[in-house]
């Protein structure tokens, strides 16, 4: 079976991370969480006091920023300049900041190179928001995973329990803001690729989503 490059795009809370990891494990592929890379840039900007709208300052910061993704016994870990920042990037503040910096040309150009290098040898599942539209327009299989706003907010709220003291109402409000930010930005807005396979995960389990995807992947692999 030939090696494929698979992309999974979609909004926050649709189940992309869990599905992408499971699909990669079932296929024996690498899992690449591109959202973590944007969160890493956001975290770097926050800790260095760089305004998310200042392209020149972001470019200077990126010139000295070293991001890495490492698979460990604890799962996929993100490092910045050799320091593990995985636990620090999963907060509502960093989520919103990541959405803001992801619209900046300097950030997108920097991470475009990082992502394409990671995908050069294929046999990988890339999770993100513009993987199938911008980063890998020629990907072998493209998925767009969505779910109802209510379902996504409930999932995100459950994920944040024990990590951040937020209410369900705050999660819903932040999610609507991020959806608006991601889908209306001028540069690489969140949208399905024309040839993406769309899956709504609102009423089906993660395992059912993965099985659906495996069927499409098997057909593409021949």
Order of alpha helices (4+ residues) and beta strands (2+ residues): beta-alpha-beta-alpha-alpha-beta-beta-beta-alpha-alpha-beta-beta-alpha-alpha-beta-alpha
